[in-house]
Amino acid sequence: MQLQRSIDEPLRDLKTVSERWDGPDRGLIWSWERGRQKRREEPEAAVAAQAGELIPLPWKIGSFRYLAMWQGIRNESLNIDTDQETTLRCTRRNKTIRFPTDMVKS
């Protein structure tokens, strides 16, 4: 599934847990939106992420929810294809992290 949302789109006003997590995107859009909120709450973390560091987040590194939140905290548009493996290289640790398609649920 290809998920894309522009960074220019406003955050959605979701009231219930079900609205956030039970849709066809399995919470990836909410994770991205939460990353956008964390950018304002944790400016130092946002700077580190912007520099390419894979910072500590509530999700397991290697999961698409982590990737979505990381894109949000970096102030990037959401762009994830859950049918394609993604890899990122952490600039701080010089380590490559895989985001495999079997990690969609985590």
Backbone as JSON Lines, residues from 0, in Angstrom:
{"i":0,"aa":"M","n":[0.85,-1.17,0.0],"ca":[0.0,0.0,0.0],"c":[0.89,1.24,0.0]}
{"i":1,"aa":"Q","n":[0.62,2.14,-0.9],"ca":[1.36,3.41,-0.99],"c":[0.62,4.45,-0.16]}
{"i":2,"aa":"L","n":[1.32,5.05,0.8],"ca":[0.74,6.1,1.63],"c":[1.5,7.38,1.4]}
{"i":3,"aa":"Q","n":[0.75,8.43,1.04],"ca":[1.35,9.74,0.83],"c":[0.42,10.8,1.38]}
{"i":4,"aa":"R","n":[1.0,11.74,2.1],"ca":[0.28,12.93,2.57],"c":[1.26,14.08,2.54]}
{"i":5,"aa":"S","n":[0.8,15.2,2.06],"ca":[1.65,16.38,1.96],"c":[1.87,16.99,3.34]}
{"i":6,"aa":"I","n":[3.06,17.48,3.56],"ca":[3.39,18.16,4.81],"c":[2.53,19.42,4.97]}
{"i":7,"aa":"D","n":[1.97,19.91,3.89],"ca":[1.13,21.1,3.93],"c":[-0.3,20.81,4.4]}
{"i":8,"aa":"E","n":[-0.69,19.53,4.48],"ca":[-2.03,19.19,4.93],"c":[-2.12,19.37,6.44]}
{"i":9,"aa":"P","n":[-3.25,19.89,6.93],"ca":[-3.4,20.06,8.38],"c":[-3.53,18.7,9.06]}
{"i":10,"aa":"L","n":[-3.2,18.68,10.35],"ca":[-3.39,17.47,11.14],"c":[-4.88,17.18,11.25]}
{"i":11,"aa":"R","n":[-5.22,15.92,11.22],"ca":[-6.63,15.54,11.35],"c":[-7.06,15.66,12.81]}
{"i":12,"aa":"D","n":[-8.34,15.87,13.03],"ca":[-8.9,15.95,14.38],"c":[-9.55,14.61,14.71]}
{"i":13,"aa":"L","n":[-8.73,13.67,15.17],"ca":[-9.22,12.34,15.49],"c":[-9.48,12.23,16.98]}
{"i":14,"aa":"K","n":[-10.67,11.83,17.33],"ca":[-11.08,11.81,18.74],"c":[-10.87,10.46,19.41]}
{"i":15,"aa":"T","n":[-10.96,9.37,18.67],"ca":[-10.93,8.05,19.3],"c":[-9.69,7.26,18.89]}
{"i":16,"aa":"V","n":[-9.35,6.31,19.73],"ca":[-8.24,5.41,19.45],"c":[-8.52,4.64,18.16]}
{"i":17,"aa":"S","n":[-9.73,4.22,17.98],"ca":[-10.1,3.48,16.78],"c":[-9.88,4.3,15.51]}
{"i":18,"aa":"E","n":[-10.22,5.57,15.55],"ca":[-10.0,6.44,14.39],"c":[-8.51,6.51,14.04]}
{"i":19,"aa":"R","n":[-7.66,6.5,15.05],"ca":[-6.23,6.63,14.83],"c":[-5.58,5.36,14.32]}
{"i":20,"aa":"W","n":[-6.0,4.2,14.82],"ca":[-5.24,2.97,14.58],"c":[-5.94,1.92,13.73]}
{"i":21,"aa":"D","n":[-7.27,1.96,13.6],"ca":[-8.0,0.85,12.98],"c":[-8.34,1.04,11.51]}
{"i":22,"aa":"G","n":[-7.86,2.09,10.88],"ca":[-8.14,2.31,9.46],"c":[-7.26,1.45,8.57]}
{"i":23,"aa":"P","n":[-7.45,1.54,7.28],"ca":[-6.67,0.72,6.34],"c":[-5.17,1.03,6.39]}
{"i":24,"aa":"D","n":[-4.78,2.21,6.88],"ca":[-3.36,2.57,6.97],"c":[-2.71,2.02,8.23]}
{"i":25,"aa":"R","n":[-3.48,1.39,9.12],"ca":[-2.99,0.76,10.36],"c":[-2.22,1.73,11.25]}
{"i":26,"aa":"G","n":[-2.64,2.96,11.26],"ca":[-2.04,3.95,12.15],"c":[-0.81,4.64,11.61]}
{"i":27,"aa":"L","n":[-0.44,4.38,10.37],"ca":[0.76,5.02,9.83],"c":[0.58,6.53,9.67]}
{"i":28,"aa":"I","n":[-0.6,6.94,9.22],"ca":[-0.84,8.38,9.07],"c":[-0.82,9.05,10.44]}
{"i":29,"aa":"W","n":[-1.44,8.41,11.44],"ca":[-1.42,8.99,12.78],"c":[0.02,9.05,13.32]}
{"i":30,"aa":"S","n":[0.81,8.02,13.08],"ca":[2.21,8.03,13.53],"c":[2.95,9.21,12.91]}
{"i":31,"aa":"W","n":[2.72,9.45,11.63],"ca":[3.34,10.58,10.94],"c":[2.88,11.91,11.55]}
{"i":32,"aa":"E","n":[1.56,12.01,11.78],"ca":[1.03,13.24,12.38],"c":[1.59,13.45,13.78]}
{"i":33,"aa":"R","n":[1.74,12.37,14.53],"ca":[2.32,12.49,15.87],"c":[3.78,12.93,15.79]}
{"i":34,"aa":"G","n":[4.49,12.48,14.78],"ca":[5.85,12.95,14.55],"c":[5.89,14.45,14.3]}
{"i":35,"aa":"R","n":[4.93,14.95,13.56],"ca":[4.85,16.4,13.31],"c":[4.62,17.16,14.62]}
{"i":36,"aa":"Q","n":[3.81,16.59,15.51],"ca":[3.59,17.21,16.81],"c":[4.86,17.17,17.66]}
{"i":37,"aa":"K","n":[5.55,16.02,17.64],"ca":[6.78,15.86,18.42],"c":[7.85,16.85,17.95]}
{"i":38,"aa":"R","n":[7.82,17.23,16.7],"ca":[8.78,18.21,16.17],"c":[8.71,19.5,16.98]}
{"i":39,"aa":"R","n":[7.49,19.92,17.31],"ca":[7.31,21.14,18.1],"c":[7.66,20.9,19.57]}
{"i":40,"aa":"E","n":[7.36,19.71,20.07],"ca":[7.58,19.38,21.48],"c":[9.05,19.11,21.81]}
{"i":41,"aa":"E","n":[9.78,18.55,20.86],"ca":[11.16,18.13,21.09],"c":[12.07,18.65,19.98]}
{"i":42,"aa":"P","n":[12.36,19.96,19.99],"ca":[13.13,20.54,18.89],"c":[14.52,19.93,18.71]}
{"i":43,"aa":"E","n":[15.15,19.5,19.81],"ca":[16.49,18.89,19.68],"c":[16.41,17.57,18.92]}
{"i":44,"aa":"A","n":[15.38,16.79,19.21],"ca":[15.19,15.52,18.51],"c":[14.91,15.77,17.03]}
{"i":45,"aa":"A","n":[14.15,16.82,16.76],"ca":[13.84,17.16,15.37],"c":[15.11,17.53,14.6]}
{"i":46,"aa":"V","n":[15.99,18.28,15.23],"ca":[17.26,18.66,14.59],"c":[18.09,17.41,14.29]}
{"i":47,"aa":"A","n":[18.16,16.5,15.25],"ca":[18.93,15.26,15.06],"c":[18.33,14.42,13.93]}
{"i":48,"aa":"A","n":[17.02,14.3,13.9],"ca":[16.36,13.54,12.83],"c":[16.58,14.21,11.48]}
{"i":49,"aa":"Q","n":[16.49,15.53,11.46],"ca":[16.71,16.28,10.23],"c":[18.11,16.03,9.68]}
{"i":50,"aa":"A","n":[19.07,15.79,10.57],"ca":[20.45,15.51,10.17],"c":[20.66,14.06,9.75]}
{"i":51,"aa":"G","n":[19.6,13.25,9.82],"ca":[19.69,11.87,9.38],"c":[19.89,10.86,10.48]}
{"i":52,"aa":"E","n":[19.82,11.31,11.73],"ca":[19.96,10.38,12.85],"c":[18.64,9.64,13.07]}
{"i":53,"aa":"L","n":[18.74,8.34,13.29],"ca":[17.56,7.55,13.64],"c":[17.42,7.62,15.16]}
{"i":54,"aa":"I","n":[16.62,8.56,15.59],"ca":[16.49,8.92,17.0],"c":[15.56,7.93,17.73]}
{"i":55,"aa":"P","n":[15.63,7.89,19.07],"ca":[14.69,7.06,19.82],"c":[13.26,7.59,19.64]}
{"i":56,"aa":"L","n":[12.37,6.69,19.29],"ca":[10.95,6.98,19.15],"c":[10.18,5.83,19.79]}
{"i":57,"aa":"P","n":[8.87,6.0,20.0],"ca":[8.11,4.94,20.67],"c":[8.02,3.62,19.89]}
{"i":58,"aa":"W","n":[8.3,3.65,18.61],"ca":[8.17,2.45,17.78],"c":[9.51,1.77,17.58]}
{"i":59,"aa":"K","n":[9.47,0.5,17.29],"ca":[10.67,-0.27,17.01],"c":[11.33,0.25,15.73]}
{"i":60,"aa":"I","n":[12.63,0.49,15.8],"ca":[13.35,0.88,14.59],"c":[13.26,-0.27,13.62]}
{"i":61,"aa":"G","n":[12.89,0.02,12.4],"ca":[12.69,-1.01,11.39],"c":[11.22,-1.22,11.08]}
{"i":62,"aa":"S","n":[10.34,-0.6,11.89],"ca":[8.9,-0.71,11.61],"c":[8.45,0.5,10.78]}
{"i":63,"aa":"F","n":[7.42,0.32,10.01],"ca":[6.9,1.42,9.2],"c":[6.28,2.52,10.07]}
{"i":64,"aa":"R","n":[5.79,2.18,11.25],"ca":[5.29,3.23,12.15],"c":[6.45,4.12,12.6]}
{"i":65,"aa":"Y","n":[7.6,3.52,12.85],"ca":[8.79,4.32,13.18],"c":[9.12,5.23,12.0]}
{"i":66,"aa":"L","n":[9.16,4.68,10.8],"ca":[9.51,5.46,9.61],"c":[8.53,6.61,9.41]}
{"i":67,"aa":"A","n":[7.24,6.35,9.62],"ca":[6.23,7.4,9.46],"c":[6.45,8.52,10.47]}
{"i":68,"aa":"M","n":[6.69,8.16,11.74],"ca":[6.9,9.18,12.77],"c":[8.19,9.95,12.48]}
{"i":69,"aa":"W","n":[9.21,9.24,12.03],"ca":[10.5,9.88,11.71],"c":[10.34,10.88,10.57]}
{"i":70,"aa":"Q","n":[9.57,10.52,9.55],"ca":[9.32,11.46,8.46],"c":[8.59,12.69,8.98]}
{"i":71,"aa":"G","n":[7.64,12.5,9.88],"ca":[6.9,13.62,10.45],"c":[7.77,14.55,11.27]}
{"i":72,"aa":"I","n":[8.62,13.98,12.12],"ca":[9.47,14.82,12.97],"c":[10.5,15.56,12.12]}
{"i":73,"aa":"R","n":[10.83,15.02,10.95],"ca":[11.75,15.69,10.02],"c":[11.04,16.76,9.19]}
{"i":74,"aa":"N","n":[9.72,16.87,9.37],"ca":[8.91,17.82,8.61],"c":[8.86,17.46,7.13]}
{"i":75,"aa":"E","n":[8.8,16.17,6.87],"ca":[8.69,15.66,5.5],"c":[7.26,15.22,5.23]}
{"i":76,"aa":"S","n":[6.88,15.23,3.97],"ca":[5.62,14.63,3.57],"c":[5.7,13.13,3.83]}
{"i":77,"aa":"L","n":[4.56,12.53,4.18],"ca":[4.5,11.09,4.37],"c":[4.65,10.41,3.02]}
{"i":78,"aa":"N","n":[5.57,9.47,2.93],"ca":[5.78,8.74,1.68],"c":[6.32,7.36,2.02]}
{"i":79,"aa":"I","n":[5.4,6.4,2.15],"ca":[5.76,5.04,2.5],"c":[5.01,4.08,1.59]}
{"i":80,"aa":"D","n":[5.74,3.11,1.07],"ca":[5.13,2.01,0.31],"c":[5.35,0.75,1.13]}
{"i":81,"aa":"T","n":[4.3,0.25,1.75],"ca":[4.43,-0.9,2.63],"c":[4.68,-2.2,1.87]}
{"i":82,"aa":"D","n":[4.62,-2.14,0.55],"ca":[4.92,-3.33,-0.26],"c":[6.38,-3.36,-0.7]}
{"i":83,"aa":"Q","n":[7.14,-2.34,-0.34],"ca":[8.55,-2.25,-0.74],"c":[9.42,-2.1,0.51]}
{"i":84,"aa":"E","n":[10.47,-2.89,0.59],"ca":[11.42,-2.72,1.68],"c":[12.12,-1.37,1.53]}
{"i":85,"aa":"T","n":[12.33,-0.71,2.64],"ca":[13.03,0.57,2.67],"c":[14.27,0.41,3.54]}
{"i":86,"aa":"T","n":[15.33,1.11,3.19],"ca":[16.52,1.14,4.05],"c":[16.92,2.59,4.29]}
{"i":87,"aa":"L","n":[17.41,2.84,5.48],"ca":[17.95,4.14,5.85],"c":[19.28,3.93,6.54]}
{"i":88,"aa":"R","n":[20.15,4.9,6.4],"ca":[21.44,4.86,7.09],"c":[21.46,5.95,8.15]}
{"i":89,"aa":"C","n":[21.69,5.55,9.39],"ca":[21.76,6.48,10.51],"c":[23.09,7.24,10.42]}
{"i":90,"aa":"T","n":[23.02,8.55,10.36],"ca":[24.24,9.35,10.22],"c":[25.07,9.36,11.5]}
{"i":91,"aa":"R","n":[24.44,9.15,12.63],"ca":[25.18,9.17,13.9],"c":[25.94,7.86,14.12]}
{"i":92,"aa":"R","n":[25.29,6.76,13.86],"ca":[25.89,5.44,14.12],"c":[26.46,4.78,12.87]}
{"i":93,"aa":"N","n":[26.23,5.41,11.73],"ca":[26.7,4.87,10.45],"c":[26.24,3.42,10.26]}
{"i":94,"aa":"K","n":[24.98,3.19,10.6],"ca":[24.4,1.85,10.53],"c":[23.17,1.89,9.63]}
{"i":95,"aa":"T","n":[23.06,0.89,8.76],"ca":[21.91,0.79,7.88],"c":[20.8,0.01,8.57]}
{"i":96,"aa":"I","n":[19.59,0.55,8.5],"ca":[18.42,-0.09,9.09],"c":[17.46,-0.45,7.97]}
{"i":97,"aa":"R","n":[16.96,-1.68,8.02],"ca":[15.97,-2.16,7.05],"c":[14.57,-1.98,7.62]}
{"i":98,"aa":"F","n":[13.66,-1.6,6.77],"ca":[12.24,-1.52,7.08],"c":[11.54,-2.52,6.16]}
{"i":99,"aa":"P","n":[11.51,-3.81,6.56],"ca":[10.95,-4.84,5.69],"c":[9.44,-4.82,5.67]}
{"i":100,"aa":"T","n":[8.88,-5.36,4.61],"ca":[7.43,-5.35,4.44],"c":[6.71,-6.16,5.51]}
{"i":101,"aa":"D","n":[7.37,-7.1,6.16],"ca":[6.69,-7.88,7.2],"c":[6.6,-7.12,8.51]}
{"i":102,"aa":"M","n":[7.1,-5.89,8.59],"ca":[7.02,-5.07,9.8],"c":[5.86,-4.09,9.75]}
{"i":103,"aa":"V","n":[4.92,-4.26,8.83],"ca":[3.8,-3.32,8.69],"c":[2.98,-3.27,9.96]}
{"i":104,"aa":"K","n":[2.77,-4.38,10.64],"ca":[1.9,-4.43,11.79],"c":[2.52,-3.85,13.05]}
{"i":105,"aa":"S","n":[3.84,-3.73,13.1],"ca":[4.47,-3.29,14.34],"c":[4.72,-1.8,14.38]}
